[in-house]
């Protein structure tokens, strides 16, 4: 198992940016019996949540163990608190950075597969939102998306009032999404991107979602799954007891990878 902390200059953000990498390519023992090592490693771009950073997943989840189990490589960018969106009002291009520039850089640097079916994106909370949005924005890059406790707040932005609104104040949300009255009608909304893909007949990444039933984002996640159902976009949605914390996310990152890479085992557990 190899673990790297790195920095490279992002043209999309116009500054040096940190990132974390976990590779499964030096696992010395056990690979002979593991069927996942009979194929090339998958690349999983894993996004952190609000107030987090590129080391959050590595610090709070056993990524080395998970990488070895599934033969996947994890790439963890730093998205600051910007919801992984391109923002004309600030000049920051976080969606382009994560979905295009960071993927291209890591593929070149680590000689990764460039195949869509070998490239996944996932995340928690703000990163779950970012994973869905980025996957729908770059559907030819990402074959699967694993979205955990996603901060699908886009449809509530128009109802915010000046002052504090949950995690941040009104000005913050304007800074991120622009005009809050119309933000849900723009490409900042994953629903808008998903609907466009469906209407144009484009390929749509396979979607896995999970959210704890005691999570404050449970209802928005249920609503997004209902939207996907109504739009005719297949999605797998797992709910289980849990709140908005790494105890849930550690467990269901594994659930999501089982869905992606061990579908028969996933079906045995979750078939209804």
Secondary structure as UniProt FT lines:
FT   STRAND          2..10
FT   TURN            11..14
FT   STRAND          15..23
FT   TURN            25..26
FT   HELIX           31..33
FT   HELIX           35..38
FT   STRAND          42..47
FT   TURN            50..51
FT   TURN            54..55
FT   HELIX           56..60
FT   HELIX           63..70
FT   STRAND          72..77
FT   TURN            80..81
FT   TURN            83..84
FT   STRAND          86..87
FT   TURN            88..91
FT   STRAND          92..93
FT   HELIX           94..96
FT   HELIX           97..101
FT   HELIX           102..110
FT   HELIX           116..118
FT   STRAND          119..124
FT   HELIX           126..137
FT   TURN            138..141
FT   STRAND          144..148
FT   HELIX           154..159
FT   STRAND          164..165
FT   TURN            166..167
FT   STRAND          168..169
FT   HELIX           170..177
FT   TURN            180..182
FT   HELIX           183..185
FT   TURN            187..188
FT   HELIX           190..200
FT   STRAND          206..212
FT   TURN            213..214
FT   TURN            216..217
FT   HELIX           218..231
FT   STRAND          235..240
FT   HELIX           246..261
FT   HELIX           263..270
//
